[in-house]
Amino acid sequence: MIFGVAEKPLARMLLPVIALALAAGVGLAFFIAALVRPPELPVDTNPAPLAGHTLCAAVVVTFASEEDMRAAVPVLRDDPKARRVFVDPPSVSLLAVPGTDLKAWAFQLHARYRTAERVTVIDSDTTAAQLNLTAPPPKCPREGEY
């Protein structure tokens, strides 16, 4: 006696295999991205003295008086874009969370703090001028300070 073997169409067998391979590939891509991504930077907005820190990517808000600066510090600490806050009367230097556009943030801070004398962005060009460098300074680390 001869038994007939039912053949499954190739498409019915191939579709689950392809779906499984795609799911495994996507999972592997997310795993590799998590390994390659740099760790999150710590957020500590408790005001610290600026002395001893060389900033290379920050926003500096300069006030007319130390009293104006002290009045603004609590609000600046709560800004979601602030990662670190340094004080040096009468100014506050702010390091941003990664991905923040410093120039746009400086513009927003200038609009928000009308008592501020000026709001400036410290970047690699500003750092080179401050350190009297004739060559470009070393690449600014993602922490925002050397």
Phi, psi and omega in degrees: 000139181249127178261139176272135179261125180285126179265133177273139176299145182301323182297323181292331179273328187282324183300313178296325179294317179295316179299318178295319179296318178296317179297318178295320179295317179295316178299318178295321179297317178294322179297315180294320178298321179293326178287323185279329184297133179293153181295154178296143178279143180292145177253121177217099184263015173291126183302133178234153177296142180286336182307132178090359180245131175251105184273142179235355176206094185204169173243131180246124178252116182255128182253165181288330182216164178293328179296317177298320179297313182297327178291330183274336186304314181301323180287320178295324178299326183273358179294127183294345179272348182279132176251321176221148180232123177242139180244143176205094190313136357260047182231158177236126177254130186241124170268138185264158171292150181304141179094358180278133174280108186298319181294318178294320179296318178299319179297317179296317180295321179297320178291326183283323184250087180289341178280350179288135177290320177200157175232121183236156177254128174264122176226188186297325178293318178296319179297318179299320179293319180294323182270004181055043180273139176269337176254160178300145179290166177300156181304134181288125178294160183294345176290339178093004178213151178280000000 
